[in-house]
Amino acid sequence: MLLSQILDTSGSQRVVAREGDSAKIVNGAESILALARRAIARDMALVALIAEQGLGESVDLAAAYAEGRVLAPITPDDPARLHLTGTGLTHLGSAATRNAMHQKAGADENITDSMKMFRMGVEGGKPAGGKTGVQPEWFYKGNGHALVAPGKPIVSPGFALDAGEEPEIAGIYVISYEGVPHRIGFALANEFSDHVTERQNYLYLAHSKLRPASIGPEILVGQLPAHIEGTSRVIRDGAVLWEKPFVSGEDNMSHTLANLEHHHFKYEIFRKPGDVHVHMFGTATLSFADGIRTRQGDIFEIEAAPFGLPLTNPLTIDTTRPADAPVAVKTL
């Protein structure tokens, strides 16, 4: 089942459930988050709760998307209670790009920290017998204020040196009032980053990730397929500038999802009751690696069949503030 959130023609927020080509309003559901919390409270599966509540009128999701009525699939009441995070170097094939980005010119080292981290994942990211595997690279992107709805502009700050897409799968979670993480499902994600800043020095990775991210339009409820094939593209002036397939799912990863989830939620600060998490699982495909430099008006499009509609966002460069304008702090 695929779940999404839209505004109906009267402006009210509704939840849509889709199986195949049939998309219908979920009766009595004001949001996916509220639906998930109801399922947790009743200790039942989300799909079972939706079946109990029943489905109403049919919806043309593609039309709603074209009209700008599709929302981000998770919308907490307080954006500060949503955490945008992710892991890198988790996909087989991802190390070559990162290794090249982080290799110092003329360096004597034969292997970068990126390649070391990747190899650690290959050797210990899929532990047997329920054991804990090696921890992955981890990064923070921001809170719900940085979450961009499908179809809406991803805004790159004026000081950024690059504005590049990263096609990923994200897990969507809510923490119960007992402090237990519950996964609602999975969605396409554009883990938008500044790769030029990252390439300057690996210690700038944290800076390069503090950017917006987009997820959706639909959440896949249930288990993630072990093998996922998708396509990422950059569209400029109505024509495809760059296009490349990508793969995801555990068959194409050096870590299990359970291991990645454990190493995120092992921190008590990420198990606070009521919080929402969007955790991205990494990628091996970037237009930046092929020499693409995006610009104002370019459109990012990420699609993969299990996730329904593609995730599309235009790129906007923030010109309201000069790139070198200082942020002055006032003394109280």
Secondary structure, DSSP 8 states (H G I E B T S, - for coil): -EEEEEE-TTS-EEEEEEETTEEEEETT-S-HHHHHHHHHHTT--HHHHHHHH-EEEE--HHHHHHTT-B--S---SSGGGEEEEE--S-BTTHHHHHHHHH--TT---SS-HHHHHHHHHHHHSS-STT--------EEEEEGGGEE-TTS-EEE-TT-S--B--EEEEEEEEE-TTS-EEEEEEEEEE--B-HHHHHH-GGGHHHHH-S-EEE-S-EE-S---SSEEEEEEEEETTEEEEEEEEEESGGGBSS-HHHHHHHHHTSGGG--TT-EEEEE---S--SGGGT----TT-EEEEEEGGG-S-EEEEEEE--SS-TT--------
